[in-house]
Amino acid sequence: MAITAALVKELRDRTGAGMMECKKALVETDGDIEAAVEHMRKTGLAKADKKAGRTAAEGRIIIKFNDAANQGVMLEVNCETDFVAMGDDFTDFAQKVAERIMQDAPADVDALLQMPLQDGSDETIEVALKTMVAKIGENMSVRRFHTFSTEGLLGSYLHGNKIGVVVDMLNGNEELIKDVAMHIAASNPKGLDETSLDAVELAKEREIATAEALNSGKPENIVAKIVEGKIQRFIKDNTLVGQPFVKDPDVTVGKLINDAGATILNYCRLEVGEGIEKKQENFADEVMAQINT
């Protein structure tokens, strides 16, 4: 039987699943829509897709390095509640996804989702994720990842499972790298140094500082000095090398690194759920939402 667009749409309307999943189910059932619905219910795809619109802002950060600590990955996988994020099933899935990234270096999340979760299996990460959504009953997603490859040394710090930092350092040691990673986790600098700050944001800060100085009635001949002082303070407060080291505020991170003869090549900080707008619900509404699911 021909698999028409109308047939795919009908199955999609009935199950809430994606178009590709619907088409695949129809092909496997030779166009029998009732059989396709049953097939999708058995595999959990219909149930999983219906949960896809729910906010998943909890989860965990996974960090993995190779034995030489010169290649690695940092991954964020999301779910709806911290309870699920701490569970064995969710953790095992996230670990396996990170291992797949380490092994096959996908270009992006879309490519990653089409890869097998485990060697020797036909089950893709996308299908495994939807199966887990159907089993556990929460929306989940593989949100983002960063890969690292360096001639230096990689180190990391995990604050619980919610904040992860990877630092790429040349001529550093494990203890120094971890200290810097802990600092980044706590202080969340906007960039490594002045050159890595957002030029638009820096220009806006200069504009604000200029307006404040002029409106304060200060003589025009010292406005420029006041503005420059404020901008330098902004740079110091918001760059990694300019910030006071959290374990010794009398020393900047830049001085700490220089004194050790090391160089920070790069760093990355991920925080679970950052940038995701969380839906606010009271407890009673949340319970009713679960009952009506």
Salt bridges, closest charged atoms under 4 A:
ASP13 OD2 - LYS9 NZ 3.00
GLU21 OE2 - LYS130 NZ 2.60
GLU28 OE1 - HIS39 NE2 2.99
GLU34 OE2 - ARG14 NH1 2.94
GLU38 OE2 - LYS42 NZ 3.20
ASP49 OD2 - LYS130 NZ 3.30
GLU58 OE1 - LYS162 NZ 3.00
GLU58 OE2 - LYS278 NZ 3.73
GLU76 OE2 - ARG143 NH1 3.31
GLU76 OE1 - ARG144 NE 2.49
GLU80 OE2 - ARG54 NE 2.97
ASP82 OD1 - LYS162 NZ 3.43
ASP89 OD2 - LYS135 NZ 3.01
ASP92 OD2 - LYS96 NZ 3.08
GLU99 OE2 - LYS64 NZ 3.84
ASP104 OD2 - ARG100 NH1 2.84
ASP119 OD1 - ARG100 NH2 2.74
ASP179 OD1 - LYS247 NZ 3.00
GLU201 OE2 - LYS190 NZ 3.13
GLU207 OE2 - LYS204 NZ 3.79
GLU212 OE1 - LYS230 NZ 3.04
GLU228 OE1 - ARG206 NH1 3.36
ASP237 OD1 - ARG233 NE 3.46
ASP259 OD2 - LYS255 NZ 2.73
GLU271 OE1 - ARG269 NH1 3.15
GLU274 OE2 - ARG144 NH2 2.71
GLU281 OE2 - LYS279 NZ 3.36
